[in-house]
């Protein structure tokens, strides 16, 4: 039985980070976490492009556009949707989830879901802090999956 390894040469791995400005106090922390993980994995800063969008709803469209450019091995989507008093939260979470999944399938590359969907600002702060940071987790997943996809594409 052949086993497919996710390990590969990280040099040359190209990443795009699409990050929402809405809830910027949170998303800046997620972005900082992602950039830290990328640096710790010795991926060159010039191999990373950061694109800021107004809100979480705009993330999937830009992820799709960037994925179609064939310039990236993986895309990291970062945002924070915090429950309010209306149904808006449910609609946004649903559409962002669907859109990010669609972008991944349409482009044939990893599009990582680094969107916090929380019930409170405190939960969002906790999940974007130094001890637990979804931005770090998302970057690590993008690196692993980007290498896996590159490895698989070579074999197909």
C-alpha positions, -999 to 999 in steps of 0.1 A, spaced: 0 0 0 13 34 -10 10 62 16 7 98 6 28 121 27 19 157 32 55 166 37 72 184 9 95 213 3 80 244 19 103 266 -1 82 281 -29 49 274 -12 26 304 -20 -1 315 3 -29 340 2 -46 353 33 -81 369 28 -90 387 60 -121 407 70 -118 442 84 -151 439 102 -144 430 139 -109 442 132 -98 440 168 -103 402 164 -92 397 128 -59 416 133 -51 391 160 -60 362 137 -38 377 110 -9 381 134 -13 345 144 -13 333 108 18 354 99 36 341 129 29 304 120 40 311 84 72 326 96 78 298 121 75 274 92 102 293 74 80 304 45 93 336 29 73 367 35 73 375 -2 55 342 -8 24 355 11 -2 379 -1 -27 395 23 -60 408 9 -83 427 32 -121 428 25 -149 447 43 -166 418 60 -168 380 63 -195 379 35 -169 392 10 -143 366 18 -155 337 -4 -157 358 -36 -122 371 -31 -109 336 -22 -124 322 -54 -109 350 -75 -74 345 -59 -77 308 -63 -85 311 -100 -54 332 -105 -33 300 -102 -7 320 -81 -13 303 -48 -10 268 -33 -34 275 -5 -57 303 7 -64 312 43 -97 329 51 -98 348 84 -128 366 99 -150 369 129 -188 367 130 -203 374 165 -239 366 172 -261 397 177 -298 402 183 -310 394 148 -309 364 123 -281 382 104 -255 360 121 -271 328 109 -273 340 73 -237 353 72 -223 321 88 -242 299 64 -232 318 33 -195 322 43 -192 285 50 -209 275 18 -188 300 -2 -155 290 12 -163 253 5 -173 262 -30 -141 281 -36 -120 251 -26 -139 228 -49 -140 252 -78 -103 260 -76 -89 226 -67 -68 240 -39 -70 242 -1 -92 271 11 -90 271 49 -119 281 70 -104 304 97 -137 322 104 -146 326 141 -183 321 146 -190 330 183 -218 339 206 -199 367 222 -169 391 219 -153 373 248 -154 340 230 -139 357 199 -111 372 220 -104 339 236 -101 322 202 -78 348 188 -54 352 217 -19 340 223 -28 307 239 -55 297 214 -55 314 180 -75 302 151 -52 321 128 -22 300 138 -43 268 133 -55 280 99 -20 288 87 -7 254 98 -36 236 81 -30 256 49 7 248 49 0 211 55 -27 209 29 -8 231 3 21 206 5 -3 177 3 -20 190 -28 13 198 -45 25 163 -37 -7 147 -50 -8 168 -82 28 156 -90 16 120 -88 -16 124 -108 
